[in-house]
Amino acid sequence: MAVIVSKTPLRIPLAGGLTDIRPYAEAFGGVTVSATVDRYIYVVVKPNPGGIFELRYQDTQEKAADGRRLRHDLVRESLRLTGLLDTPLSVHILADLASESGLGASGALTVSLLNALHRLKGEEPTAEELSREAGHVEVEVLEGASGYHDPTITALGGLKLIEYRGAEFRARDVVASEATRRAFADSLLFFYSGRHARTKPSLDLLSSRLDEAEPTLHRLKAIAYELEAAFSAGDVRRIAEIIGEQQALKQQLPGKFVDDYVLDVTRRVREVGAYAQLPGGKISAFVIVACPDAQHDAVRRALPELEEVHLGLEPRGTRAVTL
């Protein structure tokens, strides 16, 4: 009996995030620069000998005679897309970090699910095919808490600039010397606040007021290209500034992106010469801090109530093995 294990990295956004939401990407084209990190979503899939669907995730267990009755919408719709709604399976989802944290977990989960399900059928989809299918499930079928960015970067992996024209995309590696990549990675700190929130209400509000948001979204798209140029030039200070500018621009948008906590954290980080971003389409559970002048200890002192988390960059995207 084949057992498939898939592994897909989470991601950190750097610039251009929110220009990948469907209405903006269809009307104007979106751009993001982001990177995958060494924390993952795992999916284990195998045929179920009892003739039912068994699904385990977080602290939840589902059992159903028919895949159409599964409550987990990403699992149900991934089964539908791959034609496996009538094939009893055991599916176990594991995550290195809690969901709804702002690091692209739903996109990574959908990619991991599709990768595992295809491979159970003996198929070997490319990362590009998986990203398109996952985007279709999340954005178009479920109208969910995501744009096209998360499934794309988590499927492809690495440090990439991705351009979106609706559901279609073009991706390229961000060109940077090894010294620049090391300096960038060394400049980053990550903190966990424990504040988890759903993304969909925030993105629904943004999409409903797109006309008002357009000028800011245009600027967010522009800084993605500026960030790519900063990497090419080896300008770590400018990279940090753009990471901070992404956050400042996001706070101008309609949506659930700012409150007193966000203003306080970003102010304290800025006061010591560093730049903060709370990733994702909401007020996330993580804070990314870029320290262009090695202000790491000053930032730690400035954010004593937050838990530091050590994340590294992951150059690879989704992958799967058959056991």
C-alpha positions as CSV (number, residue, x, y, z in Angstrom):
1,M,0.0,0.0,0.0
2,A,1.6,3.3,-1.2
3,V,2.1,6.1,1.3
4,I,2.8,9.6,-0.1
5,V,4.4,12.2,2.0
6,S,4.6,15.8,0.7
7,K,6.4,18.7,2.2
8,T,5.9,22.4,1.2
9,P,7.6,25.4,2.7
10,L,6.0,28.4,4.3
11,R,7.0,31.9,3.0
12,I,7.8,35.4,3.9
13,P,6.6,38.3,1.8
14,L,9.0,41.1,1.2
15,A,7.3,43.5,-1.3
16,G,4.3,43.7,-3.6
17,G,2.0,41.6,-1.4
18,L,-1.7,42.3,-1.9
19,T,-1.3,43.2,-5.6
20,D,-1.8,39.4,-6.2
21,I,-5.5,39.5,-5.1
22,R,-7.8,38.5,-7.9
23,P,-9.5,41.7,-8.8
24,Y,-6.3,43.8,-8.8
25,A,-4.2,41.1,-10.6
26,E,-6.9,40.8,-13.3
27,A,-7.3,44.5,-13.9
28,F,-3.7,45.7,-13.6
29,G,-1.3,42.8,-13.0
30,G,0.3,42.1,-9.7
31,V,3.9,41.7,-8.6
32,T,5.5,40.1,-5.5
33,V,9.0,39.5,-4.2
34,S,9.1,36.8,-1.5
35,A,11.1,33.9,-0.2
36,T,10.3,30.5,1.2
37,V,11.5,29.6,4.7
38,D,12.5,26.4,6.5
39,R,9.2,25.7,8.2
40,Y,6.8,23.4,6.4
41,I,3.3,21.9,5.9
42,Y,3.4,18.1,5.6
43,V,0.6,16.0,4.1
44,V,0.6,12.2,4.5
45,V,-1.9,10.3,2.2
46,K,-2.6,6.6,1.8
47,P,-5.5,4.4,0.8
48,N,-7.9,3.7,3.6
49,P,-8.5,0.0,4.1
50,G,-11.7,0.6,5.9
51,G,-13.4,2.1,2.9
52,I,-13.9,5.6,4.4
53,F,-12.2,8.9,4.4
54,E,-10.2,9.7,7.6
55,L,-8.8,13.2,8.0
56,R,-6.6,14.5,10.8
57,Y,-5.4,18.1,11.2
58,Q,-4.5,20.1,14.2
59,D,-6.7,18.8,17.0
60,T,-9.5,17.7,14.7
61,Q,-10.4,14.3,13.2
62,E,-13.0,13.8,10.5
63,K,-14.5,10.6,9.2
64,A,-16.8,10.4,6.1
65,A,-18.1,7.7,3.8
66,D,-18.0,10.3,0.9
67,G,-15.3,12.9,0.3
68,R,-18.0,15.4,-0.5
69,R,-19.0,15.4,3.1
70,L,-15.6,16.5,4.5
71,R,-15.8,19.8,6.3
72,H,-12.2,20.9,5.5
73,D,-12.8,22.8,2.3
74,L,-9.2,22.7,1.0
75,V,-9.0,18.9,1.4
76,R,-12.5,18.4,-0.1
77,E,-11.8,20.6,-3.2
78,S,-8.4,19.2,-3.7
79,L,-9.9,15.7,-3.8
80,R,-12.5,17.0,-6.3
81,L,-9.9,18.5,-8.6
82,T,-7.8,15.3,-8.6
83,G,-10.9,13.1,-9.1
84,L,-10.5,11.3,-5.8
85,L,-13.8,12.2,-4.0
86,D,-14.9,8.6,-4.3
87,T,-11.5,7.0,-3.4
88,P,-11.4,6.4,0.4
89,L,-8.2,7.8,1.8
90,S,-6.4,8.6,5.1
91,V,-5.1,12.1,5.1
92,H,-2.9,13.5,7.9
93,I,-1.9,17.2,7.9
94,L,1.0,18.3,10.0
95,A,2.5,21.8,10.4
96,D,5.7,23.2,11.8
97,L,3.8,26.4,12.8
98,A,0.2,27.2,13.7
99,S,-2.2,28.1,11.0
100,E,-3.5,31.6,10.3
101,S,-0.1,33.0,11.3
102,G,0.6,35.1,8.2
103,L,3.2,32.8,6.6
104,G,1.1,31.4,3.8
105,A,0.0,28.2,5.4
106,S,-3.2,27.8,3.4
107,G,-1.3,28.1,0.1
108,A,1.3,25.7,1.3
109,L,-1.3,23.2,2.5
110,T,-3.2,23.3,-0.8
111,V,0.0,22.8,-2.8
112,S,1.1,19.9,-0.5
113,L,-2.4,18.3,-0.8
114,L,-2.4,18.4,-4.5
115,N,1.2,17.2,-4.8
116,A,0.4,14.1,-2.6
117,L,-2.9,13.3,-4.3
118,H,-1.4,13.5,-7.8
119,R,1.5,11.3,-6.8
120,L,-0.9,8.7,-5.3
121,K,-2.4,8.5,-8.8
122,G,1.1,7.9,-10.3
123,E,1.3,11.4,-11.7
124,E,4.2,13.8,-11.4
125,P,3.0,17.4,-11.7
126,T,5.5,20.2,-12.1
127,A,5.7,22.9,-9.5
128,E,4.1,25.3,-12.0
129,E,1.2,23.0,-12.5
130,L,0.7,22.6,-8.8
131,S,0.8,26.4,-8.2
132,R,-1.9,27.0,-10.8
133,E,-4.1,24.2,-9.5
134,A,-3.7,25.4,-5.9
135,G,-4.5,29.0,-6.9
136,H,-7.6,27.8,-8.7
137,V,-8.8,26.0,-5.6
138,E,-8.0,28.8,-3.1
139,V,-8.8,31.9,-5.1
140,E,-11.4,30.8,-7.7
141,V,-13.3,27.8,-6.3
142,L,-13.3,28.8,-2.6
143,E,-12.8,32.6,-3.0
144,G,-10.7,32.1,0.0
145,A,-8.2,33.9,2.3
146,S,-5.5,34.3,-0.3
147,G,-4.4,35.8,-3.6
148,Y,-2.3,33.9,-6.1
149,H,1.0,34.6,-4.3
150,D,1.0,32.0,-1.6
151,P,0.4,28.9,-3.7
152,T,2.8,30.1,-6.3
153,I,5.8,30.9,-4.2
154,T,5.4,27.9,-1.9
155,A,5.2,25.5,-4.9
156,L,8.2,27.1,-6.6
157,G,10.4,27.9,-3.6
158,G,13.4,30.3,-3.3
159,L,13.7,34.0,-3.5
160,K,11.6,35.1,-6.5
161,L,9.9,37.9,-8.3
162,I,6.5,36.8,-9.6
163,E,4.3,38.7,-11.9
164,Y,0.6,37.9,-12.1
165,R,-2.0,38.6,-14.8
166,G,-5.0,37.2,-13.2
167,A,-4.4,33.5,-12.6
168,E,-1.5,33.4,-15.0
169,F,2.0,34.1,-13.7
170,R,5.7,34.5,-14.7
171,A,8.4,33.9,-12.1
172,R,12.1,34.5,-12.0
173,D,14.8,34.2,-9.5
174,V,15.9,37.4,-7.9
175,V,19.5,38.0,-8.9
176,A,21.8,38.6,-6.0
177,S,25.4,37.7,-5.2
178,E,26.0,35.1,-2.5
179,A,27.4,37.8,-0.3
180,T,24.2,39.8,-0.7
181,R,22.1,36.8,0.0
182,R,24.0,36.0,3.2
183,A,23.9,39.6,4.3
184,F,20.2,39.8,3.7
185,A,19.6,36.5,5.6
186,D,21.8,37.7,8.5
187,S,19.9,41.0,8.7
188,L,16.6,39.3,9.5
189,L,14.9,38.6,12.8
190,F,11.6,36.9,13.4
191,F,9.2,37.3,16.3
192,Y,6.0,35.5,17.3
193,S,3.2,37.4,19.0
194,G,0.6,34.6,19.3
195,R,-2.0,36.8,17.6
196,H,-3.8,34.6,15.0
197,A,-6.6,36.0,12.7
198,R,-8.4,35.0,9.6
199,T,-7.3,36.6,6.4
200,K,-10.5,36.4,4.4
201,P,-12.4,39.3,6.2
202,S,-9.5,41.6,5.6
203,L,-9.1,40.7,1.9
204,D,-12.8,40.9,1.3
205,L,-12.8,44.4,2.7
206,L,-9.8,45.3,0.5
207,S,-11.5,43.8,-2.6
208,S,-14.8,45.6,-2.0
209,R,-13.0,49.0,-1.9
210,L,-10.5,48.4,-4.7
211,D,-11.1,51.8,-6.3
212,E,-10.0,53.5,-3.1
213,A,-7.0,51.2,-2.8
214,E,-5.7,51.4,-6.3
215,P,-3.1,54.2,-5.9
216,T,-1.5,52.4,-2.9
217,L,-1.6,49.0,-4.6
218,H,0.1,50.6,-7.7
219,R,2.9,51.8,-5.3
220,L,3.2,48.4,-3.7
221,K,3.7,46.9,-7.2
222,A,6.4,49.5,-7.9
223,I,8.4,48.7,-4.8
224,A,8.6,45.0,-5.7
225,Y,10.6,46.0,-8.8
226,E,12.7,48.4,-6.6
227,L,13.4,45.5,-4.2
228,E,14.6,43.3,-7.1
229,A,16.9,46.1,-8.1
230,A,18.2,46.6,-4.6
231,F,19.1,42.9,-4.4
232,S,20.9,43.1,-7.7
233,A,22.9,46.1,-6.5
234,G,23.7,44.5,-3.2
235,D,22.1,47.3,-1.2
236,V,21.0,45.7,2.0
237,R,20.0,49.0,3.5
238,R,17.6,49.7,0.7
239,I,16.3,46.1,0.9
240,A,15.4,46.8,4.6
241,E,13.8,50.1,3.8
242,I,11.5,48.5,1.2
243,I,10.5,45.8,3.7
244,G,9.4,48.6,6.0
245,E,7.7,50.5,3.2
246,Q,5.6,47.5,2.3
247,Q,4.3,47.6,5.9
248,A,3.7,51.3,5.9
249,L,1.8,51.2,2.6
250,K,-0.3,48.2,3.7
251,Q,-1.5,50.2,6.7
252,Q,-3.0,52.8,4.3
253,L,-5.2,50.2,2.7
254,P,-8.8,49.4,3.6
255,G,-8.7,46.1,5.5
256,K,-7.6,44.7,8.8
257,F,-4.0,45.7,8.6
258,V,-3.3,48.1,11.5
259,D,-4.2,48.7,15.1
260,D,-2.5,50.1,18.2
261,Y,-0.4,47.0,18.5
262,V,0.9,47.3,15.0
263,L,1.7,51.0,15.3
264,D,3.5,50.4,18.6
265,V,5.6,47.5,17.3
266,T,6.6,49.2,14.1
267,R,7.5,52.4,16.0
268,R,9.7,50.7,18.5
269,V,11.6,48.8,15.7
270,R,12.0,52.0,13.7
271,E,13.3,53.9,16.8
272,V,16.4,51.6,16.9
273,G,17.0,52.0,13.1
274,A,15.4,48.7,11.9
275,Y,12.4,48.0,9.7
276,A,9.4,45.8,10.6
277,Q,6.7,44.1,8.5
278,L,3.8,42.0,9.8
279,P,3.4,39.5,6.9
280,G,0.2,38.5,5.2
281,G,-3.2,40.0,4.4
282,K,-4.1,40.8,8.0
283,I,-2.4,41.6,11.3
284,S,-0.3,38.4,11.5
285,A,1.2,36.4,14.3
286,F,4.7,37.1,13.1
287,V,6.9,40.2,12.9
288,I,9.7,40.3,10.3
289,V,12.5,42.7,11.2
290,A,15.3,43.8,8.9
291,C,18.4,45.1,10.6
292,P,20.6,46.7,8.0
293,D,23.2,47.9,10.5
294,A,23.2,44.9,12.7
295,Q,20.8,46.3,15.3
296,H,19.7,42.8,16.3
297,D,20.3,43.2,20.1
298,A,18.6,46.6,20.1
299,V,15.6,45.2,18.4
300,R,15.4,42.3,20.9
301,R,15.5,44.8,23.7
302,A,12.8,46.8,22.0
303,L,10.4,43.8,21.7
304,P,10.8,42.0,25.0
305,E,7.3,40.7,25.1
306,L,7.6,38.9,21.7
307,E,9.1,35.4,21.3
308,E,12.0,35.3,18.9
309,V,11.8,32.5,16.3
310,H,14.7,31.3,14.2
311,L,13.8,30.9,10.6
312,G,16.2,30.2,7.7
313,L,15.6,30.7,4.0
314,E,14.6,27.6,2.0
315,P,15.7,27.5,-1.7
316,R,13.4,24.6,-2.6
317,G,9.7,24.5,-3.1
318,T,7.2,21.6,-2.7
319,R,8.4,18.0,-3.0
320,A,7.0,14.5,-2.3
321,V,8.2,11.0,-1.8
322,T,6.5,7.6,-2.0
323,L,7.1,5.2,0.9
